[in-house]
């Protein structure tokens, strides 16, 4: 079950070893429109701040997530372990809660303007709450102990599972786009290090999501996730920078 979580969620380091280069996306919307023809990794800016969501995200939402499609682009040459078993999740509703909360942001340091005046209020995801909620929805409350955000590096979080298993996730790329007043896209690339007592697994996950505001109590979204192998993986030279698994979800957020 924990292995399924690695491949299914998002819920991952790559080294340039050939002339295949990561893609610089001109726009995230273009990236979505190209799905499922994703031939290479996307290269996103290094995260300098958290994703800032539109004001209409603020509050607590009940989410219904449905896996609509999964693709193994390199089949039959290569397929990730557990990929076939994930078929049981297709068209299955997974429900969990998420929160988007207010936070303070200082756009610039100005010695002549007091911080209290310079401060802006923004909306960000409650990553600790959301990650725990999603993990428990997929794996069960008893199998997920807690989520810890690194106080010295907020792009890193540790999800601790039962039996001394843990997943260390570090955001290494991040971008967002406001398409219109009702449309918003986010994309993150995460390095994931899954550690068990006798083994480790390292990969890279790209998650790109397009949100559409229906009304103040309803948001609908399409989410696209790609899994890439780490250069430390013995099968890395089969895939290089190509995704080894693609997932398409629909999301519905209700208040």
NORGI-V516482 format. One record per residue. N is the residue number from 0. RES is the residue in three letters. SS is DSSP state (@ for helix, = for strand, . for the rest). PSI is psi as a letter, one per 30 degrees, with the letter a starting at -180 (999 if undefined). BURIAL is I if it has 16 or more other ideal C-beta (glycine too) atoms within 10 Angstrom, else O. Layout:
N&RES&SS&PSI&BURIAL / N&RES&SS&PSI&BURIAL
//
This chain:
0&UNK&.&e&O / 1&UNK&@&e&I / 2&UNK&@&e&O / 3&UNK&@&e&I / 4&UNK&@&e&I / 5&UNK&@&e&I / 6&UNK&@&f&I / 7&UNK&@&e&I / 8&UNK&.&l&I / 9&UNK&.&d&I / 10&UNK&.&999&I / 11&UNK&.&999&I / 12&UNK&.&k&O / 13&UNK&.&k&I / 14&UNK&.&k&O / 15&UNK&.&j&O / 16&UNK&.&f&O / 17&UNK&.&a&O / 18&UNK&.&g&O / 19&UNK&.&j&O / 20&UNK&.&k&O / 21&UNK&.&l&I / 22&UNK&=&k&I / 23&UNK&.&j&O / 24&UNK&.&k&I / 25&UNK&.&e&O / 26&UNK&.&l&O / 27&UNK&@&e&I / 28&UNK&@&e&O / 29&UNK&@&e&O / 30&UNK&@&e&I / 31&UNK&@&e&I / 32&UNK&@&f&O / 33&UNK&@&f&O / 34&UNK&.&k&O / 35&UNK&.&g&O / 36&UNK&.&h&O / 37&UNK&.&j&I / 38&UNK&.&f&O / 39&UNK&.&l&O / 40&UNK&.&l&I / 41&UNK&=&k&I / 42&UNK&.&j&O / 43&UNK&.&l&I / 44&UNK&.&k&O / 45&UNK&.&k&O / 46&UNK&.&k&I / 47&UNK&.&f&O / 48&UNK&.&l&O / 49&UNK&.&l&I / 50&UNK&.&k&I / 51&UNK&.&j&I / 52&UNK&=&l&I / 53&UNK&.&l&I / 54&UNK&@&f&O / 55&UNK&@&f&I / 56&UNK&@&f&I / 57&UNK&.&k&I / 58&UNK&=&a&O / 59&UNK&=&k&O / 60&UNK&=&k&I / 61&UNK&=&k&O / 62&UNK&=&k&I / 63&UNK&=&j&O / 64&UNK&=&k&I / 65&UNK&=&k&O / 66&UNK&=&j&I / 67&UNK&=&f&O / 68&UNK&=&k&O / 69&UNK&=&k&I / 70&UNK&=&k&I / 71&UNK&.&j&I / 72&UNK&.&f&I / 73&UNK&.&g&I / 74&UNK&.&k&O / 75&UNK&.&g&O / 76&UNK&.&e&O / 77&UNK&.&k&I / 78&UNK&.&k&O / 79&UNK&.&k&I / 80&UNK&.&k&O / 81&UNK&.&f&I / 82&UNK&.&e&I / 83&UNK&@&e&O / 84&UNK&@&f&O / 85&UNK&@&f&I / 86&UNK&@&f&O / 87&UNK&@&f&O / 88&UNK&@&f&I / 89&UNK&=&k&O / 90&UNK&.&g&O / 91&UNK&.&k&O / 92&UNK&=&k&O / 93&UNK&=&k&O / 94&UNK&=&k&O / 95&UNK&=&l&I / 96&UNK&=&k&I / 97&UNK&=&l&I / 98&UNK&=&k&I / 99&UNK&=&k&I / 100&UNK&=&l&I / 101&UNK&=&k&O / 102&UNK&=&l&O / 103&UNK&=&k&O / 104&UNK&=&k&O / 105&UNK&=&j&O / 106&UNK&.&f&O / 107&UNK&.&l&O / 108&UNK&.&j&O / 109&UNK&.&j&O / 110&UNK&.&f&O / 111&UNK&.&f&O / 112&UNK&.&k&O / 113&UNK&.&k&O / 114&UNK&@&e&O / 115&UNK&@&e&O / 116&UNK&@&e&O / 117&UNK&@&f&O / 118&UNK&=&k&O / 119&UNK&=&k&O / 120&UNK&=&k&O / 121&UNK&=&l&I / 122&UNK&=&k&I / 123&UNK&=&l&I / 124&UNK&=&k&I / 125&UNK&.&i&I / 126&UNK&@&e&I / 127&UNK&@&e&O / 128&UNK&@&e&I / 129&UNK&@&e&I / 130&UNK&@&e&I / 131&UNK&@&e&I / 132&UNK&@&e&I / 133&UNK&@&e&I / 134&UNK&@&e&I / 135&UNK&@&e&I / 136&UNK&@&e&I / 137&UNK&@&e&I / 138&UNK&@&f&I / 139&UNK&.&k&O / 140&UNK&@&e&O / 141&UNK&@&f&O / 142&UNK&@&f&I / 143&UNK&=&j&I / 144&UNK&=&e&I / 145&UNK&=&l&O / 146&UNK&=&k&I / 147&UNK&=&k&I / 148&UNK&=&k&O / 149&UNK&.&j&O / 150&UNK&.&f&O / 151&UNK&.&f&O / 152&UNK&.&j&O / 153&UNK&.&f&O / 154&UNK&.&f&I / 155&UNK&=&k&I / 156&UNK&=&l&I / 157&UNK&=&k&I / 158&UNK&=&k&I / 159&UNK&=&k&O / 160&UNK&=&l&I / 161&UNK&.&k&O / 162&UNK&.&h&O / 163&UNK&.&g&O / 164&UNK&=&k&I / 165&UNK&=&l&I / 166&UNK&=&j&I / 167&UNK&=&j&I / 168&UNK&=&k&I / 169&UNK&=&k&I / 170&UNK&=&k&I / 171&UNK&=&f&I / 172&UNK&=&k&I / 173&UNK&=&k&I / 174&UNK&=&l&I / 175&UNK&=&l&I / 176&UNK&=&k&O / 177&UNK&=&j&O / 178&UNK&=&e&O / 179&UNK&=&a&O / 180&UNK&.&f&O / 181&UNK&.&g&O / 182&UNK&=&k&O / 183&UNK&=&k&I / 184&UNK&=&k&I / 185&UNK&=&l&I / 186&UNK&=&k&I / 187&UNK&=&k&I / 188&UNK&=&k&I / 189&UNK&=&k&I / 190&UNK&=&k&I / 191&UNK&=&k&I / 192&UNK&=&j&I / 193&UNK&=&k&I / 194&UNK&=&k&I / 195&UNK&=&l&O / 196&UNK&.&e&O / 197&UNK&.&g&O / 198&UNK&=&l&O / 199&UNK&=&l&O / 200&UNK&=&k&I / 201&UNK&=&k&I / 202&UNK&=&a&I / 203&UNK&=&k&I / 204&UNK&=&k&I / 205&UNK&=&k&I / 206&UNK&=&j&I / 207&UNK&=&k&I / 208&UNK&=&k&I / 209&UNK&=&j&I / 210&UNK&=&k&I / 211&UNK&=&k&O / 212&UNK&=&j&I / 213&UNK&=&e&O / 214&UNK&=&a&O / 215&UNK&.&f&O / 216&UNK&.&g&O / 217&UNK&=&k&O / 218&UNK&=&k&I / 219&UNK&=&k&O / 220&UNK&=&l&I / 221&UNK&=&k&I / 222&UNK&=&k&I / 223&UNK&=&k&I / 224&UNK&=&k&I / 225&UNK&=&k&I / 226&UNK&=&k&I / 227&UNK&=&k&I / 228&UNK&=&l&I / 229&UNK&.&k&I / 230&UNK&.&f&O / 231&UNK&.&f&O / 232&UNK&.&k&O / 233&UNK&.&f&O / 234&UNK&.&g&O / 235&UNK&@&e&I / 236&UNK&@&f&O / 237&UNK&@&e&O / 238&UNK&@&e&I / 239&UNK&.&b&I / 240&UNK&.&g&I / 241&UNK&.&k&I / 242&UNK&.&k&I / 243&UNK&.&f&I / 244&UNK&=&k&I / 245&UNK&=&k&I / 246&UNK&=&k&I / 247&UNK&=&k&I / 248&UNK&=&l&I / 249&UNK&=&k&O / 250&UNK&=&k&I / 251&UNK&=&k&I / 252&UNK&=&k&I / 253&UNK&=&k&O / 254&UNK&.&999&O
//
